[in-house]
Amino acid sequence: MKKVLIFGCCAASFAAATAVSAKTTPYAWVSDTMIADQRARLSELTRGMGFGPQSPRNIDAKAGNNPIVYGQAPDYQQMNLCNIHFHAGAEHAGGEFTRYLGNGDGQGYNSGYGYSGLLSPKETRPIAGAICPSKQGSLKPGDTIEVHYVHSTAQVSPGPTLGACLSESIKNPQLRVEAQVFSLVNDKKALDFSALAAHGQKGRFKQALNIPSDTGTPVVYNGSTTGPNYNEAGSPFQVTWSVRPEVKKVNIASVGDWCEKNVFNEDHAHGVRTLVTDPDLLSPIE
């Protein structure tokens, strides 16, 4: 029986009067003290317990003291795609997504990191209808999402949740996440999300066919699964992360279309785990 678990993204020539910096719409629903308390609680509950390095992290910061060492997973092209999902707000920080969105509700929503570039008024104009709605709200033009293309060394097929990455034959497969951050824009000429999430058989492996390859050299590090369920608890899963530092723009309407029907049963954006900053919970990045 499969376990149901969740893994837990500019044009400088725009004049200030015609450009929209997404430094607007800040959220601060809970206090900085609460977020600090979450981090302190995470450190307290994991200290001396043998947890491996955690995620998400600032990919521009290389230091880490976690002593748990494990081999990195193979290249994703030598693994099976098992899941695709996304988070509202980038879970990782760094690269072109350094704009903190605020503390949000303290449970992973209206938080994370946003695209730090500029979007035009046309790109951020409102769109009719609710995009990927949930009880936490819906997506809107100007939002940032972080897409996780999850891969497994088990002989599995794409499906819902982390459970699709595990099998009865291999209980401890190697896991790898190819992460790409996108800025949602109201522009039919922007990238189509259904194409970005397309998948199929490629040689011996199930593959995501259109993971961007032009968004900078990925930062590869050892970490864990993510999501707000781990804000105060260590994740026991070992994951090799490959996080691209540059952002692509995607047509928000195409994201909405994908949410309406996909094999992963994904119909909304997931919340983000509070950024892990304790060096003892981070692996060093070479």
N, C-alpha and C positions, 0 to 999 in steps of 0.2 A: 504494500500500500504506500502510495506516495505521500510524503510529508507536505503539508500546505504551509509554506513559509514565503515571506516576501523579502527581497533584498532591500530587503528594505528594502551654457551654453552660455559702416560708420565713415561715415565719410567726414573727414576733417574739413572739407571745403564748405560744409553747410555753415551758413552764418548763424550766429547765436539766436537771431530773431526767427529763423526758420527751422532750427534744429530742436529736437526734443531729447534732452538727456534723461535717461531713466533714473536720474537722481531724484525724480519726483516720486510721489506715492510711497513715502516711507511708512513702515509699520513699527509700532512699539507697544504691543498689547500687554506684554509682561515686562517686568523690570530687568535691568542688567544683573541685578542681584540674583534673580531666579535662574538665569542662564549660568551665572558663575556657580550657583549651588548645584546645578545639574552636573557641571563639569567636575566639581569637587566630589560629588556623590559617585560619579563614574570612577574616578581615581581611587576613591576609598573602597568601593566594592570589588574592584579588580586587583588591588594591590596584593601581591603574593599568591594570587590564585592561578597563575600560569596562563593567563590569556595571551594570545598572540597579538601582533600589531593590529590596530583598528583603523577604520575609515568612517567618514571622509576626512580629508586633511587639506591644508594649503599646499598645493603642488609646487609652489615656488620656494617653500621652506624644506631644506634637505635633511635637517637633523632629526635623529630619532634614537632612542636608547633601548627599545624593546629587545630583550635577549632571545626571544623565540625566533628560530631560523628555520625556514623551509624552502624547498626548491620552487622556483617560479614555474607556473604552468606553461605548457607549450604555446607557440604562436597560435592565435585564434583560428587561423586557417587550417590547423591540425587538430581542431576540436569541433564538437558539435554545438551549434547554436541551440540553446534550450529555452530562452526567454528574452523578450524585449518589453521594457516598461520605462516610465519616465517620472521624474520628480519635479514639482513646481518650485522653481528656484534651484539653482545649481547647488548640489550638496558640497562639492569641492569648491575651494577658493583658489585664485591665482589666474595666471594667463590673462585672458580678456574678460574674466568674470570675477572682478574684485569688489564690486559694489555691494556692500552688505544691505540686505533688504529689511533688516530689523529683526527683533526678537519674536515677532508674531505671537501666536497663542501659547508658545512654550511646548507645544506638542507637534511641531514640525510643519505647521501651515503659516503662510505669509512670512516666511523666513528664507534662509539660504542666501545665495549670492546671485547678482544679476549681471547681465552684459554691461560692461563699462564703457561701451562706445555710444555713438549717437544714432538716433533714429529720426527720420523725418516725420512731420505732422501727418503726411499721407500714410506712412507705414503704421502709425499708431492710432489712426482714426477708428472709432468704435465699429464693431461688426454686429450685424443683426443675429439674434439668437444666442443661446448659451453654448459655449464650447467645452466639451468634456465636463459637464456639471457634476457636482457632488455636494454633500452637505457642507463642505468647506468652501464652496463657491465654484466658479468656473474660470477658465482661462480667458485672457483678454490680450489684444495687441499690445506689444511692449513687454509682455512677460518673458521670462527666461525659463527654459526647462533643461534638465540634464537627462539624456537618454542613456540607458544601460542596456547594452547588447551582452547578454550573459551566455557564457560558453562552458561546456563540461567535457571532460574526457570520457564520461560514460556514454554508452550506446543509447542515446535518447533522441527524441524528436521535440521540436518547438512546442511549447504549451504553457499553461498558466502557472505562475509562481515559481519559487525555487524548487518546489517539488518536481517540476519537469526536468530538473538538472540532475536528479538522483535516480538510481535504479536499484532493483532487487539484487542485481548482479554485482554492482559496485556501490558500496555504502559510503565510500570516502573518495569520490572523484576529485580531480583537480578542477578548480573553478577559475575562470578568468572573465573580467568585465572590461569590454571596450566602451569607454564613456565619451560621449560627445555632447557639448552644450550648444543649444540653439536659442536664437532670439525669435519670438513669434511676431510676425508682421502681417498687416492687412495688405497683401500684395500677391496677386495671382501669378506673378512672374517669379516669385521666390520659390525655393525648393519645395517639392511635394513630399509630405511625410510618408505617404503610403509607399512611394518609391524608396525612401530612406529605410523603411522597415521591411522591404521586400526580402523574402528568403526562399531558399530552394536547395536542391541537392547540387553539390559541386565536388566532383570526384567521390571520395569516400565519406564526405562529411556534409551535414546540414549546415548551411551557411547563410549569414546575412549578406546579401549581394551588393549592397551599396553603402557600406560604412564609409564616411568621408575619409579621403586619403590626403587632403590638401589643407589640413587645419593644424599644421605644425607637428613637430616631433613629439609623440606621446610621452608623457611622464609615466614610467613604469615603476611600481612599488608593490610591496607585500602589505596587504591589509585584511579587511573583513567585509562581511555584509553590512548594510547600512539601514537607514530608516529610523523613524523616531522611537520605535520600541526599544532601541538601544541607547537612548539618551542617558540613561543612568545604569545601564547593564552592559557588560561586555558581550560582544558577538563571538561565538565559538567557531565560526566558519573561517577557514583560511581562503583568501581570494587574492589572485594576482590582478592588480588594477593597471589599466592603460588609459590614461586620461589625456585627451587632446587639448592643448592650451588655447586654441583659437575657436571663435564662434562663427557659426553659419546662421543665415536667416532662413526661416521656413514659413511657408504660407499657413497662417493659423487655421484657415478653413479646412485645409487638408488634414490637419491634426484632428479637428472635429470629426471629419469623415472617418478617420482611422479608429477613433474611439467608439464609433457606432458599430464596427464589426472588425474583429481580428481574432486570430486563433489563440491569443494570449488572454482573452477575456478582460482586457484592459479598457476601462471606460472613463477613467479619471486620472488625474495626476496624484502621485503619492507625496506624502510629507517628507521633510528632510530631517536627517539626524543632525543634532547640534555638532558643529565642527569640532573635531578632536584636536586638542592642543597640548595635552600632557605628553612631554617627550618620552616618558616611560611607556606610553601606549602607541608610539609611532615607530615604524621601521626607518632606518636611514635610507635615503635615496642617493644612489651613486650617480 
